[in-house]
């Protein structure tokens, strides 16, 4: 089936163009908001050749899993068919204003059916999702930079003008993004909250400006001996503070915009919005969210950095074992800002490596199922597994999840139980990652150099335990082609 036929089939089973409010694509799937969920035929969608799975987050929000490569092409066909593509700012590309009250009513009612928790998680995650490529590039460069420094210190490579130049160029790429993370966060948060992105960026810049320390000193809030213990200091609140600040900015800007005469709107609305928001941001939001950020970091450290190895082992096991069920519920995106908080504070995250084991458990389970399928001569399952395992090893788990383990359900569970052992190992060893995508063996590219070996061992443990537990607890009868 070619791309056009695939897209047309998906469009038909989603209820047609008029039933689709908007759509967006990520690396492996297309996310679609529909007007009437009852018009969507999930089973027919799953049966389309080329569709790896369908996730119904709620009655009006669906994810069609296609795998990498096809997604962008299929999205292009959908847009050409008249589907509104949701942009990074949360609005629709080619968004048309409709005067049809019935369409407006259906649109509002459709959005009201969204779970508040899922909607909130989705908004926060969408602030950070566009930054994932930068996290990856930054993480890889930070890892390479650390490795070059180690090799230069021990004399493996010479220290001269050329190697110093190369090192600093790599460090520049690796450190630049993290140094101004709150600025990028401000821009993306503004897009999500429907306010000018540059105003959001100004909130992020203000959070980093040394003038904050001057203001703190004037108020008697600044601790010169230990700046991080100050009630207010430059960078306080981090990404959390900036997100809250931009949310307040959006509320203020929208209110002023509604009252401002059109002739003065362009010049005075942004100015007044910033004049009202900035004191609130600096004097209230930054100190409060700074306190909250510190305590979130301390809370995470109780588990991820515990001196008790048993606590770290249990934490790693649970993270790996429950991650994919969170994916099915659409709640996994809530982990994105937590990874970001860790990276912002320390330059790496210890929570992502255990989570990355989840897909490896699926690979292990699939190996066990392949052995059983071969025994009972289920050629169809053998073919599906053989084609999906290479992608699973590279961290693309959808073919295995939606094509093999999830339809059988029990192997999906045993895969998670097996992955937990790999998660326990990498958490016990303190494996850190400078980015949080991709997973699989490819994640080794942004794992800190000193932990790459332990990360790969964790992957291997997940393969083995996923295979063993699945082999023991899944009977041959479950894989017989019926």
C-alpha positions as CSV (number, residue, x, y, z in Angstrom):
1,X,0.0,0.0,0.0
2,X,1.5,3.4,-1.0
3,X,1.4,6.5,1.2
4,X,-1.6,8.0,-0.5
5,X,-3.7,4.9,-0.1
6,X,-2.6,4.5,3.5
7,X,-3.5,8.2,4.3
8,X,-6.9,7.9,2.5
9,X,-7.7,4.7,4.5
10,X,-6.8,6.4,7.8
11,X,-8.8,9.5,6.8
12,X,-11.9,7.4,6.0
13,X,-11.8,5.4,9.2
14,X,-11.4,8.6,11.3
15,X,-14.7,9.7,10.0
16,X,-13.6,11.8,7.1
17,X,-12.3,15.4,6.8
18,X,-15.3,17.0,8.4
19,X,-14.9,14.9,11.5
20,X,-11.2,15.9,12.1
21,X,-10.6,19.1,14.1
22,X,-6.8,19.0,13.7
23,X,-3.8,16.7,13.5
24,X,-0.2,16.7,14.4
25,X,2.7,14.2,13.9
26,X,5.7,13.2,16.0
27,X,8.4,10.8,15.1
28,X,6.2,7.6,15.0
29,X,2.6,8.6,15.2
30,X,-0.1,11.0,14.1
31,X,-2.2,12.6,16.9
32,X,-5.8,13.5,15.9
33,X,-8.5,15.5,17.6
34,X,-12.0,14.6,16.2
35,X,-15.4,16.2,16.5
36,X,-17.3,13.0,17.1
37,X,-15.4,10.0,18.4
38,X,-18.3,7.6,17.6
39,X,-17.5,8.1,13.9
40,X,-14.0,6.7,14.3
41,X,-13.6,3.0,13.5
42,X,-10.7,1.9,15.7
43,X,-10.8,-1.7,14.6
44,X,-10.8,-0.8,10.9
45,X,-7.9,1.6,11.5
46,X,-5.9,-1.2,13.2
47,X,-6.6,-3.5,10.2
48,X,-5.1,-1.1,7.7
49,X,-1.8,-2.4,6.2
50,X,0.8,0.0,7.5
51,X,-0.9,1.0,10.7
52,X,1.0,-0.5,13.7
53,X,-1.6,0.4,16.3
54,X,-4.2,2.9,17.5
55,X,-4.3,4.5,20.9
56,X,-7.6,6.1,22.1
57,X,-6.5,8.6,24.8
58,X,-10.2,9.6,25.2
59,X,-13.3,9.6,23.1
60,X,-12.2,12.5,20.9
61,X,-8.4,12.1,20.8
62,X,-6.6,9.3,18.9
63,X,-3.1,8.4,18.1
64,X,-2.4,6.4,14.9
65,X,0.9,4.7,15.1
66,X,2.8,4.4,11.8
67,X,6.4,4.1,12.8
68,X,9.3,6.4,11.6
69,X,9.6,7.4,8.0
70,X,5.9,7.1,7.0
71,X,4.5,9.6,9.4
72,X,5.7,12.8,7.7
73,X,4.6,11.6,4.3
74,X,1.1,10.5,5.5
75,X,0.7,13.8,7.3
76,X,1.5,15.6,4.1
77,X,-1.3,13.8,2.3
78,X,-3.7,14.5,5.1
79,X,-2.9,18.2,5.0
80,X,-3.4,18.2,1.3
81,X,-6.8,16.7,1.8
82,X,-7.8,19.7,3.9
83,X,-6.9,18.6,7.5
84,X,-5.8,21.4,9.7
85,X,-2.3,20.6,11.0
86,X,-1.6,21.6,14.6
87,X,1.5,23.7,14.8
88,X,4.1,23.9,17.5
89,X,2.3,26.9,19.0
90,X,-0.8,24.8,19.6
91,X,-2.8,26.6,16.9
92,X,-3.7,25.1,13.5
93,X,-1.8,25.7,10.4
94,X,-4.1,27.1,7.7
95,X,-6.6,27.7,10.5
96,X,-9.9,28.9,9.1
97,X,-12.4,31.0,11.0
98,X,-15.8,29.4,10.8
99,X,-19.2,31.2,11.3
100,X,-21.1,27.9,11.5
101,X,-22.4,27.8,15.1
102,X,-23.0,24.1,14.9
103,X,-19.3,23.5,14.1
104,X,-18.3,25.8,16.9
105,X,-20.5,24.0,19.3
106,X,-19.2,20.6,18.3
107,X,-15.6,21.8,18.6
108,X,-16.2,23.2,22.1
109,X,-18.0,20.1,23.3
110,X,-15.3,17.9,21.8
111,X,-12.6,19.7,23.7
112,X,-14.7,19.6,26.9
113,X,-14.6,15.8,26.9
114,X,-10.8,15.9,27.3
115,X,-9.6,14.7,30.6
116,X,-8.3,17.7,32.6
117,X,-5.3,15.7,33.8
118,X,-4.4,14.5,30.3
119,X,-5.0,18.0,28.8
120,X,-2.7,19.6,31.4
121,X,0.0,16.9,31.0
122,X,-0.3,17.4,27.2
123,X,0.2,21.1,27.4
124,X,3.2,20.9,29.7
125,X,4.8,18.2,27.6
126,X,4.2,20.1,24.4
127,X,6.3,22.9,25.7
128,X,9.3,20.6,25.9
129,X,8.6,18.2,23.0
130,X,9.8,20.6,20.3
131,X,13.1,20.9,22.2
132,X,13.9,17.2,22.1
133,X,16.1,17.5,19.0
134,X,18.1,20.2,20.8
135,X,18.3,18.0,23.9
136,X,19.7,15.1,21.8
137,X,22.3,17.3,20.0
138,X,23.3,18.9,23.2
139,X,23.5,15.6,25.1
140,X,25.6,13.9,22.5
141,X,28.0,16.8,22.3
142,X,28.2,17.0,26.1
143,X,29.0,13.3,26.2
144,X,31.6,13.6,23.4
145,X,33.1,16.6,25.2
146,X,33.5,14.7,28.4
147,X,35.1,11.8,26.6
148,X,37.6,14.1,24.8
149,X,38.5,15.7,28.2
150,X,39.1,12.3,29.7
151,X,41.3,11.2,26.8
152,X,43.3,14.5,26.9
153,X,43.9,14.2,30.6
154,X,45.2,10.6,30.5
155,X,47.3,11.4,27.4
156,X,45.4,9.2,24.9
157,X,45.1,12.1,22.6
158,X,47.4,15.1,22.6
159,X,46.6,18.5,24.1
160,X,47.3,21.1,21.5
161,X,45.7,24.0,19.7
162,X,43.7,21.8,17.3
163,X,42.3,19.5,19.9
164,X,41.5,22.4,22.3
165,X,39.7,24.1,19.4
166,X,37.6,21.0,18.6
167,X,36.8,20.5,22.3
168,X,35.6,24.0,22.8
169,X,33.4,23.9,19.6
170,X,31.8,20.7,20.9
171,X,31.4,22.2,24.4
172,X,29.8,25.3,22.8
173,X,27.1,23.1,21.1
174,X,26.6,21.0,24.2
175,X,26.4,23.9,26.7
176,X,24.7,26.6,24.8
177,X,21.3,25.1,24.8
178,X,21.2,24.2,28.5
179,X,22.6,27.6,29.4
180,X,19.5,29.3,27.9
181,X,17.0,26.5,28.4
182,X,14.6,28.8,30.3
183,X,14.5,31.2,27.3
184,X,13.5,28.4,24.9
185,X,11.0,27.3,27.5
186,X,9.5,30.8,27.7
187,X,9.1,30.9,23.9
188,X,7.4,27.5,23.7
189,X,5.2,28.2,26.7
190,X,4.0,31.4,25.1
191,X,3.0,29.4,22.1
192,X,1.0,26.9,24.2
193,X,-0.7,29.7,26.1
194,X,-1.4,31.7,22.9
195,X,0.7,34.8,23.6
196,X,3.5,36.2,21.5
197,X,6.6,33.9,21.7
198,X,9.0,36.8,22.0
199,X,7.2,38.0,25.1
200,X,7.6,34.5,26.6
201,X,11.2,34.6,25.7
202,X,11.6,37.9,27.5
203,X,10.3,36.2,30.7
204,X,13.0,33.6,30.3
205,X,15.7,36.2,29.7
206,X,14.6,38.1,32.8
207,X,14.9,35.0,34.9
208,X,18.6,34.7,34.0
209,X,19.5,38.4,34.1
210,X,22.0,39.4,36.9
211,X,19.7,42.3,37.6
212,X,17.6,39.8,39.6
213,X,20.4,39.6,42.1
214,X,20.5,43.4,42.4
215,X,16.8,43.5,43.1
216,X,17.2,40.7,45.6
217,X,20.0,42.7,47.4
218,X,17.8,45.8,47.5
219,X,15.1,43.8,49.2
220,X,17.5,42.1,51.6
221,X,16.8,38.7,50.1
222,X,20.2,37.9,48.6
223,X,22.7,35.7,50.4
224,X,26.1,36.7,49.0
225,X,27.9,33.9,50.8
226,X,25.6,31.2,49.4
227,X,23.7,32.7,46.5
228,X,21.7,29.5,46.0
229,X,20.3,29.9,49.5
230,X,18.9,33.3,48.6
231,X,15.1,33.9,48.7
232,X,15.5,35.3,45.2
233,X,18.5,34.9,42.8
234,X,19.2,34.8,39.1
235,X,17.7,31.6,37.7
236,X,15.5,30.8,40.7
237,X,12.4,28.8,39.7
238,X,14.0,27.6,36.5
239,X,11.7,26.2,33.9
240,X,8.8,25.8,36.3
241,X,9.0,29.5,37.2
242,X,9.1,30.6,33.6
243,X,6.1,28.4,32.6
244,X,4.0,29.9,35.4
245,X,5.3,33.4,34.6
246,X,4.3,33.0,30.9
247,X,0.9,31.6,31.9
248,X,0.3,34.8,34.0
249,X,1.6,36.9,31.2
250,X,-0.9,35.3,28.8
251,X,-3.8,36.0,31.1
252,X,-2.8,39.6,31.6
253,X,-2.1,40.1,27.9
254,X,-5.4,38.6,26.8
255,X,-7.3,40.8,29.3
256,X,-5.5,44.0,28.2
257,X,-6.0,43.1,24.6
258,X,-9.7,42.8,25.1
259,X,-9.9,46.3,26.6
260,X,-7.3,48.1,24.3
261,X,-8.5,50.2,21.3
262,X,-7.4,48.6,18.0
263,X,-5.3,51.6,17.1
264,X,-3.2,51.3,20.3
265,X,-3.2,47.5,20.6
266,X,0.1,46.7,18.8
267,X,2.2,49.3,20.7
268,X,0.7,49.4,24.2
269,X,-0.7,45.9,24.9
270,X,2.7,44.1,25.0
271,X,4.2,47.0,27.1
272,X,1.4,47.1,29.7
273,X,1.3,43.3,29.9
274,X,5.1,43.1,30.7
275,X,4.8,46.0,33.1
276,X,2.1,44.2,35.0
277,X,3.6,40.7,34.8
278,X,7.2,41.4,35.5
279,X,6.8,42.5,39.2
280,X,4.6,39.5,39.8
281,X,7.1,37.2,38.2
282,X,10.2,38.5,40.0
283,X,8.7,39.2,43.4
284,X,6.3,36.3,43.8
285,X,6.6,33.6,41.1
286,X,10.4,33.2,41.1
287,X,10.8,32.9,44.9
288,X,7.8,30.5,45.2
289,X,8.7,28.3,42.3
290,X,12.4,28.4,43.3
291,X,11.4,26.9,46.6
292,X,9.2,24.3,44.9
293,X,11.9,23.4,42.4
294,X,14.4,22.8,45.2
295,X,12.1,20.5,47.0
296,X,11.1,18.6,43.9
297,X,14.8,18.0,43.3
298,X,15.3,16.9,46.8
299,X,12.3,14.6,46.6
300,X,13.6,13.0,43.4
301,X,17.0,12.6,45.1
302,X,15.4,10.6,47.9
303,X,14.8,7.9,45.3
304,X,17.2,8.4,42.4
305,X,20.2,9.3,44.4
306,X,19.4,7.5,47.7
307,X,22.4,6.2,49.6
308,X,20.2,3.1,50.2
309,X,20.9,0.8,47.2
310,X,17.6,-1.0,47.8
311,X,15.6,2.2,47.3
312,X,17.4,2.9,44.0
313,X,16.8,-0.7,42.8
314,X,13.0,-0.5,43.6
315,X,12.8,2.9,42.0
316,X,14.5,1.8,38.8
317,X,12.4,-1.4,38.7
318,X,9.1,0.5,39.0
319,X,10.0,3.2,36.5
320,X,10.9,0.6,33.8
321,X,7.9,-1.8,34.6
322,X,5.1,0.8,34.5
323,X,6.4,3.2,31.8
324,X,4.6,1.5,28.8
325,X,1.2,1.3,30.7
326,X,1.7,5.1,31.2
327,X,2.2,5.4,27.5
328,X,-1.1,3.7,26.8
329,X,-2.8,6.0,29.2
330,X,-1.2,9.1,27.6
331,X,0.4,10.0,30.9
332,X,4.1,9.3,30.0
333,X,4.5,12.8,28.6
334,X,4.2,14.1,32.2
335,X,7.7,12.7,32.8
336,X,9.2,15.1,30.2
337,X,9.3,18.2,32.5
338,X,10.8,16.0,35.3
339,X,13.6,14.9,33.1
340,X,14.1,18.5,32.1
341,X,14.3,19.6,35.8
342,X,17.0,17.1,36.4
343,X,19.0,18.1,33.3
344,X,18.6,21.8,34.2
345,X,19.9,21.2,37.7
346,X,22.8,18.7,37.1
347,X,23.3,18.5,33.3
348,X,21.9,14.9,33.1
349,X,18.9,12.8,34.2
350,X,19.0,9.5,36.1
351,X,15.3,8.9,35.5
352,X,15.4,8.4,31.8
353,X,17.8,5.4,31.6
354,X,15.5,3.1,33.6
355,X,12.5,4.2,31.5
356,X,14.5,3.4,28.4
357,X,14.6,-0.2,29.5
358,X,10.9,-0.6,28.9
359,X,11.3,-1.1,25.2
360,X,14.1,-3.6,25.8
361,X,11.8,-5.8,27.8
362,X,9.4,-5.9,24.8
363,X,12.3,-7.1,22.7
364,X,13.0,-9.9,25.2
365,X,9.4,-10.9,25.3
366,X,9.2,-10.9,21.5
367,X,12.3,-13.3,21.4
368,X,10.5,-15.7,23.7
369,X,7.3,-15.5,21.6
370,X,9.3,-16.1,18.5
371,X,10.7,-19.3,19.9
372,X,7.2,-20.4,20.9
373,X,5.7,-19.4,17.5
374,X,8.4,-21.4,15.8
375,X,7.6,-24.4,17.9
376,X,3.8,-24.3,17.1
377,X,4.6,-23.3,13.4
378,X,2.9,-19.9,13.6
379,X,4.6,-18.4,10.5
380,X,2.6,-15.2,10.6
381,X,3.8,-14.3,14.1
382,X,7.3,-15.3,13.3
383,X,7.3,-12.9,10.3
384,X,5.9,-10.0,12.3
385,X,8.4,-10.5,15.2
386,X,11.4,-10.9,12.8
387,X,10.5,-7.7,11.1
388,X,9.9,-5.7,14.3
389,X,12.8,-6.8,16.5
390,X,15.5,-4.7,14.7
391,X,13.3,-1.6,15.2
392,X,12.8,-2.5,18.8
393,X,16.5,-2.8,19.4
394,X,16.9,0.7,18.0
395,X,14.3,2.0,20.4
396,X,11.3,2.1,18.1
397,X,8.9,-0.1,20.1
398,X,5.6,0.4,18.4
399,X,5.8,-2.5,15.9
400,X,6.4,-5.0,18.8
401,X,4.0,-3.4,21.2
402,X,1.0,-2.9,18.8
403,X,1.8,-5.8,16.5
404,X,2.8,-8.5,19.0
405,X,2.7,-8.1,22.8
406,X,-0.3,-5.8,23.4
407,X,-2.8,-7.8,21.3
408,X,-1.9,-10.8,23.4
409,X,-1.9,-8.6,26.6
410,X,-0.1,-11.0,29.0
411,X,3.2,-10.8,27.1
412,X,2.9,-7.0,27.3
413,X,2.8,-7.4,31.1
414,X,5.6,-10.0,31.3
415,X,7.8,-7.7,29.1
416,X,7.3,-4.9,31.6
417,X,8.2,-7.2,34.5
418,X,11.4,-8.2,32.7
419,X,12.3,-4.6,31.8
420,X,12.1,-3.8,35.5
421,X,15.3,-5.7,36.2
422,X,17.2,-3.7,33.6
423,X,15.8,-0.5,35.1
424,X,16.8,-1.6,38.6
425,X,20.4,-2.2,37.4
426,X,20.9,1.2,35.7
427,X,19.4,3.1,38.6
428,X,21.5,1.1,41.0
429,X,24.6,2.0,39.0
430,X,23.6,5.7,38.8
431,X,23.5,5.8,35.0
432,X,23.0,9.4,33.8
433,X,21.8,10.6,30.4
434,X,22.2,14.1,29.0
435,X,19.0,13.8,26.9
436,X,15.8,11.8,27.0
437,X,15.3,10.6,23.5
438,X,15.8,8.2,21.7
439,X,15.8,5.0,23.7
440,X,17.1,1.5,22.9
441,X,20.7,1.1,22.0
442,X,20.7,4.5,20.3
443,X,20.4,6.2,23.7
444,X,24.0,5.1,24.4
445,X,25.0,8.1,22.3
446,X,23.8,10.5,24.9
447,X,24.5,8.5,28.1
448,X,27.4,9.9,30.0
449,X,30.6,8.2,28.7
450,X,31.5,6.6,32.0
451,X,28.1,4.9,32.1
452,X,27.7,3.6,28.6
453,X,28.8,0.1,29.5
454,X,26.4,-0.1,32.4
455,X,23.6,1.2,30.2
456,X,24.2,-1.5,27.6
457,X,24.3,-4.1,30.3
458,X,20.9,-2.9,31.5
459,X,19.6,-3.3,28.0
460,X,20.9,-6.9,27.9
461,X,19.4,-7.7,31.3
462,X,16.0,-6.4,30.1
463,X,16.3,-8.6,27.0
464,X,17.1,-11.7,29.0
465,X,14.6,-11.2,31.8
466,X,11.8,-10.2,29.4
467,X,12.5,-13.4,27.5
468,X,12.7,-15.6,30.5
469,X,9.6,-14.3,32.3
470,X,7.6,-14.4,29.0
471,X,8.8,-17.9,28.2
472,X,7.9,-19.2,31.6
473,X,4.5,-17.6,32.0
474,X,3.1,-17.5,28.5
475,X,1.8,-20.9,27.3
476,X,2.4,-22.2,23.7
477,X,-1.4,-22.2,23.2
478,X,-1.4,-18.4,23.3
479,X,0.7,-18.1,20.2
480,X,-1.1,-20.7,18.1
481,X,-2.4,-19.1,14.9
482,X,-6.2,-19.4,15.2
